[in-house]
């Protein structure tokens, strides 16, 4: 949520909105990681699942977690930049 301030320009408000969008994207990436791990766990009990499927899904989940961290870092950097007045 963007609070109104006499020092916040429309560009700063846009940056703050983008930062919030990046945070929301990070939450999505966390959810994707959770789903991938759940699928990997399910496949662990499935004899028909290929051997490579579980490690591949685990690697993809880890990549989602990394992406989420990077999105949060970018969001914080935009927020800091906007709060400083651009």
Number of C-alpha atoms within 10 A of each C-alpha: 7 12 7 9 8 5 11 18 14 9 12 20 19 15 22 24 17 16 23 19 14 21 21 16 17 23 17 14 21 20 16 17 23 17 14 21 20 15 15 20 14 12 17 16 9 10 8 8 13 10 11 8 14 19 13 13 20 19 15 16 23 17 14 21 20 16 16 24 17 15 21 20 16 16 24 17 14 22 21 15 14 20 15 11 12 13
